[in-house]
């Protein structure tokens, strides 16, 4: 269940990731999205590697699939994820954009 306290607990650590820079290892374009993200298709997801060699799969924003390439530098940003819930809560999460 997604209610305000649950969302807050899950997202209170997001600030630690904001502004973190990395590079695109590989990417793909998503045409069939999981439940709740159907309105966003098509979108680009990539595996991003950070300076500490950690990797994460995340959505890439502010770029078209014709502009993205392996090795491209990106930074972590905060963006809305999914649609607003019936109770009016809007969830936010991390995504990356080109530097």
C-alpha positions as CSV (number, residue, x, y, z in Angstrom):
1,X,0.0,0.0,0.0
2,X,1.3,3.4,-0.9
3,X,0.4,6.0,1.7
4,X,2.2,9.2,2.7
5,X,4.3,7.7,5.6
6,X,5.3,4.7,3.5
7,X,6.4,6.9,0.6
8,X,8.2,9.3,2.9
9,X,10.1,6.5,4.6
10,X,11.1,5.0,1.2
11,X,12.2,8.4,-0.2
12,X,13.8,10.2,2.7
13,X,17.3,9.1,1.6
14,X,17.0,10.3,-2.0
15,X,18.9,13.5,-1.3
16,X,22.1,11.4,-0.9
17,X,22.0,10.5,-4.6
18,X,21.1,13.9,-6.1
19,X,23.8,15.4,-8.3
20,X,25.8,12.1,-8.3
21,X,27.6,11.8,-11.7
22,X,28.1,8.6,-13.7
23,X,28.3,7.2,-17.2
24,X,26.0,5.1,-19.4
25,X,27.2,1.5,-19.7
26,X,24.3,0.3,-21.9
27,X,20.8,1.4,-22.6
28,X,17.4,0.3,-24.0
29,X,14.1,1.8,-25.0
30,X,11.1,0.5,-23.1
31,X,7.9,0.0,-25.1
32,X,5.9,-2.2,-22.6
33,X,6.0,-0.7,-19.2
34,X,5.1,-2.2,-15.8
35,X,1.8,-1.3,-14.1
36,X,1.6,2.4,-13.2
37,X,4.1,3.5,-15.9
38,X,2.0,2.8,-19.0
39,X,1.5,6.5,-19.7
40,X,5.3,7.1,-20.0
41,X,6.1,4.7,-22.8
42,X,8.3,4.7,-24.8
43,X,11.1,5.7,-22.4
44,X,14.8,5.1,-22.2
45,X,16.4,3.1,-19.3
46,X,20.2,2.6,-18.8
47,X,22.7,0.9,-16.6
48,X,24.7,3.7,-15.1
49,X,28.1,3.3,-13.5
50,X,29.3,5.7,-10.8
51,X,32.9,6.6,-9.8
52,X,32.8,4.1,-6.9
53,X,32.0,1.4,-9.6
54,X,28.5,0.8,-8.3
55,X,25.9,0.4,-11.0
56,X,22.1,1.1,-11.1
57,X,19.4,0.7,-13.7
58,X,17.5,3.9,-14.0
59,X,15.3,5.9,-16.4
60,X,17.1,8.5,-18.6
61,X,15.3,11.8,-19.1
62,X,15.8,14.9,-21.2
63,X,17.3,12.9,-24.1
64,X,16.0,11.1,-27.1
65,X,17.1,7.6,-28.0
66,X,18.9,9.0,-31.0
67,X,21.1,11.2,-28.8
68,X,22.0,8.7,-26.0
69,X,25.2,6.7,-26.4
70,X,27.4,4.4,-24.3
71,X,29.9,6.3,-22.2
72,X,27.8,9.4,-22.1
73,X,28.1,11.4,-18.8
74,X,24.9,11.7,-16.7
75,X,23.8,13.1,-13.4
76,X,21.1,12.0,-10.9
77,X,18.1,14.2,-10.7
78,X,14.8,14.1,-8.8
79,X,11.7,13.6,-10.9
80,X,8.0,12.6,-10.6
81,X,7.6,8.9,-11.1
82,X,4.3,7.4,-12.2
83,X,0.8,9.0,-12.0
84,X,-0.7,10.7,-9.0
85,X,-2.3,8.2,-6.7
86,X,-6.1,8.3,-6.1
87,X,-5.4,9.9,-2.8
88,X,-3.6,12.8,-4.5
89,X,0.0,11.7,-3.5
90,X,2.6,12.3,-6.2
91,X,5.6,10.0,-5.9
92,X,9.1,11.3,-6.7
93,X,12.2,9.3,-7.4
94,X,15.6,9.5,-9.0
95,X,16.3,9.5,-12.7
96,X,19.3,10.6,-14.7
97,X,19.9,13.2,-17.4
98,X,22.8,14.0,-19.6
99,X,25.4,16.4,-18.2
